[in-house]
Amino acid sequence: MRIVIIGSGIAGITFAEKFRALNLAAEIILLTKETDGYYSRPILSHGFSKQDIEKTIIMKTFAQLEQNGIHINAGVEVITIDREQQSVSFNNGSGIEKLDYDQLVLAQGSAAFIPPPFLAFRKQFYVFNSLTDLKVLRKLRQSFIDQGKSTDWAIIGGGLIGCELASDLNAAGDQVTVYHAMDRLMERQLVAEDSALLLNHFEALGVDIRLDQAVQGFEQQAGKTKVLVANTSENSDHHAVIISCGFKPRTDLAQDSGLATGRGITVNDFLQTSDENIYALGDVAQLPNENIYAFIMPIRSQALWLAAHLNGDNTEPWSPPIFKPKAKIHGFTAEHAYIF
Ligand SMILES: Cc1cc2nc3c(=O)[nH]c(=O)nc-3n(C[C@H](O)[C@H](O)[C@H](O)COP(=O)(O)OP(=O)(O)OC[C@H]3O[C@@H](n4cnc5c(N)ncnc54)[C@H](O)[C@@H]3O)c2cc1C
């Protein structure tokens, strides 16, 4: 039997390792766009205050995973799924290859969500969602430092990731302005009292927090980017703008192959898509209760469960564990439980 996995985040790698441990006979082939190895996405949030991050963030090299019997095809992009032929096609950089599967596991995760009105300004901002994004931003930051410029960032979005990013850039010594559309920070994770505490925390550190901001676009002038906000004539400019407005599950491949999708790839309680030979988990999968469990702990639980299930070891449906993630904001502790 051949299991093909798309994606080398926590979902794909945890599943592959567990399935290999349970089943020595199956062929396991993992296809991924990544080239750096298996890295920890949560650690990205401390990617500016930690000097050696590009090395320490790697939890396992692909060579180590190969030694454990997982065949990794790195630096390739899967472009189609042929459900009738049970095969996937991928671009290996110099051509298109085809690979047959008996069972396919979709673990493509999520990309940064870019609000549609901002798409027209795509060259004028950065995103922060992957190790590749972090490397681009670190290089940019270093170029500012080398030119003797101040490092002055605008972050669009005061949610969980936007606040973690603001906190880390501030800890690294940079000037940060956060533009948030809502009237309080992290309104999806914190009660109002804790949002107020967080605002005080940031202001005491010199982070410029602007609430109720309807950002409409960006304008580049003399090496800086102006953030255009509705109902104000005082638009500020910054050396760089980072959009942090949430995430978007990568559903395109599934959609193009005719699988059922909603916000994510639709799965049943057995993590099975609308095709009986294709499963999905992690940031890309949407459960029957409509939830996408985009946190490390439930994704790890899904991956371990699915490995056992496909090995024939469990017949009960997957159920989410109790999990209580916390924001990684330097020096800040919420006084109440997170909402999640
Ligand atoms: C900055 C940041 C901080 C976070 N902090 C926390 C935290 O503190 N706690 C927590 O619980 N969660 C945190 N999260 C969320 C958590 O990291 C994600 O929920 C989790 O990493 C998702 O794992 P995944 O394997 O589903 O997807 P991903 O990690 O997105 O992996 C998907 C993989 O699929 C590959 N891929 C996609 N499409 C293709 C294709 N067509 N062909 C080949 N390969 C493809 C990608 O290159 C990638 O390797 C954070 C997320 C971010 C961005």
The ligand as an SDF file (V2000), in Angstrom:
LIG
                    3D

 53 58  0  0  0  0  0  0  0  0999 V2000
    3.2360   33.0030   13.3620 C   0  0  0  0  0  0  0  0  0  0  0  0
    2.3950   31.8640   13.8580 C   0  0  0  0  0  0  0  0  0  0  0  0
    2.3900   31.5540   15.2110 C   0  0  0  0  0  0  0  0  0  0  0  0
    1.6020   30.5060   15.6880 C   0  0  0  0  0  0  0  0  0  0  0  0
    1.6250   30.2150   17.0320 N   0  0  0  0  0  0  0  0  0  0  0  0
    0.9050   29.1740   17.5010 C   0  0  0  0  0  0  0  0  0  0  0  0
    0.9530   28.8140   18.8760 C   0  0  0  0  0  0  0  0  0  0  0  0
    1.6300   29.4460   19.6910 O   0  0  0  0  0  0  0  0  0  0  0  0
    0.2160   27.7430   19.2980 N   0  0  0  0  0  0  0  0  0  0  0  0
   -0.5580   27.0170   18.4270 C   0  0  0  0  0  0  0  0  0  0  0  0
   -1.2020   26.0550   18.8600 O   0  0  0  0  0  0  0  0  0  0  0  0
   -0.6350   27.3440   17.1170 N   0  0  0  0  0  0  0  0  0  0  0  0
    0.0840   28.3880   16.6300 C   0  0  0  0  0  0  0  0  0  0  0  0
    0.0210   28.7220   15.2980 N   0  0  0  0  0  0  0  0  0  0  0  0
   -0.8450   27.9120   14.4130 C   0  0  0  0  0  0  0  0  0  0  0  0
   -0.1260   26.6040   14.0350 C   0  0  0  0  0  0  0  0  0  0  0  0
    1.2230   26.8710   13.7750 O   0  0  0  0  0  0  0  0  0  0  0  0
   -0.8050   25.9930   12.8050 C   0  0  0  0  0  0  0  0  0  0  0  0
   -2.1530   25.7030   13.1690 O   0  0  0  0  0  0  0  0  0  0  0  0
   -0.1170   24.7090   12.3520 C   0  0  0  0  0  0  0  0  0  0  0  0
    1.2580   24.9170   12.1700 O   0  0  0  0  0  0  0  0  0  0  0  0
   -0.7320   24.2230   11.0450 C   0  0  0  0  0  0  0  0  0  0  0  0
   -0.0920   23.0420   10.6830 O   0  0  0  0  0  0  0  0  0  0  0  0
   -0.4260   22.2910    9.3270 P   0  0  0  0  0  0  0  0  0  0  0  0
    0.5120   21.1400    9.2350 O   0  0  0  0  0  0  0  0  0  0  0  0
   -1.8860   22.0500    9.2130 O   0  0  0  0  0  0  0  0  0  0  0  0
   -0.1030   23.3490    8.1720 O   0  0  0  0  0  0  0  0  0  0  0  0
    1.2390   24.1190    7.7760 P   0  0  0  0  0  0  0  0  0  0  0  0
    2.1510   24.2800    8.9110 O   0  0  0  0  0  0  0  0  0  0  0  0
    0.7540   25.3320    7.0450 O   0  0  0  0  0  0  0  0  0  0  0  0
    1.9450   23.1520    6.7390 O   0  0  0  0  0  0  0  0  0  0  0  0
    1.4500   22.9620    5.4390 C   0  0  0  0  0  0  0  0  0  0  0  0
    2.5630   22.4710    4.5580 C   0  0  0  0  0  0  0  0  0  0  0  0
    2.0380   22.1200    3.2570 O   0  0  0  0  0  0  0  0  0  0  0  0
    2.9080   22.5950    2.2500 C   0  0  0  0  0  0  0  0  0  0  0  0
    2.1160   22.7520    1.0240 N   0  0  0  0  0  0  0  0  0  0  0  0
    1.0060   23.5130    0.8740 C   0  0  0  0  0  0  0  0  0  0  0  0
    0.5150   23.3640   -0.3840 N   0  0  0  0  0  0  0  0  0  0  0  0
    1.3330   22.4960   -1.0200 C   0  0  0  0  0  0  0  0  0  0  0  0
    1.3630   21.9470   -2.3380 C   0  0  0  0  0  0  0  0  0  0  0  0
    0.4330   22.2520   -3.2510 N   0  0  0  0  0  0  0  0  0  0  0  0
    2.3700   21.1000   -2.6720 N   0  0  0  0  0  0  0  0  0  0  0  0
    3.3170   20.7700   -1.7610 C   0  0  0  0  0  0  0  0  0  0  0  0
    3.3390   21.2490   -0.4950 N   0  0  0  0  0  0  0  0  0  0  0  0
    2.3550   22.1000   -0.1290 C   0  0  0  0  0  0  0  0  0  0  0  0
    3.4370   23.8940    2.8310 C   0  0  0  0  0  0  0  0  0  0  0  0
    4.6260   24.2930    2.1870 O   0  0  0  0  0  0  0  0  0  0  0  0
    3.6500   23.4970    4.2960 C   0  0  0  0  0  0  0  0  0  0  0  0
    4.8610   22.8510    4.4780 O   0  0  0  0  0  0  0  0  0  0  0  0
    0.7980   29.7570   14.7920 C   0  0  0  0  0  0  0  0  0  0  0  0
    0.8010   30.0700   13.4150 C   0  0  0  0  0  0  0  0  0  0  0  0
    1.5990   31.1060   12.9410 C   0  0  0  0  0  0  0  0  0  0  0  0
    1.6010   31.4190   11.4610 C   0  0  0  0  0  0  0  0  0  0  0  0
  1  2  1  0
  2  3  1  0
  2 52  2  0
  3  4  2  0
  4  5  1  0
  4 50  1  0
  5  6  2  0
  6  7  1  0
  6 13  1  0
  7  8  2  0
  7  9  1  0
  9 10  1  0
 10 11  2  0
 10 12  1  0
 12 13  2  0
 13 14  1  0
 14 15  1  0
 14 50  1  0
 15 16  1  0
 16 17  1  0
 16 18  1  0
 18 19  1  0
 18 20  1  0
 20 21  1  0
 20 22  1  0
 22 23  1  0
 23 24  1  0
 24 25  2  0
 24 26  1  0
 24 27  1  0
 27 28  1  0
 28 29  2  0
 28 30  1  0
 28 31  1  0
 31 32  1  0
 32 33  1  0
 33 34  1  0
 33 48  1  0
 34 35  1  0
 35 36  1  0
 35 46  1  0
 36 37  1  0
 36 45  1  0
 37 38  2  0
 38 39  1  0
 39 40  1  0
 39 45  2  0
 40 41  1  0
 40 42  2  0
 42 43  1  0
 43 44  2  0
 44 45  1  0
 46 47  1  0
 46 48  1  0
 48 49  1  0
 50 51  2  0
 51 52  1  0
 52 53  1  0
M  END
$$$$
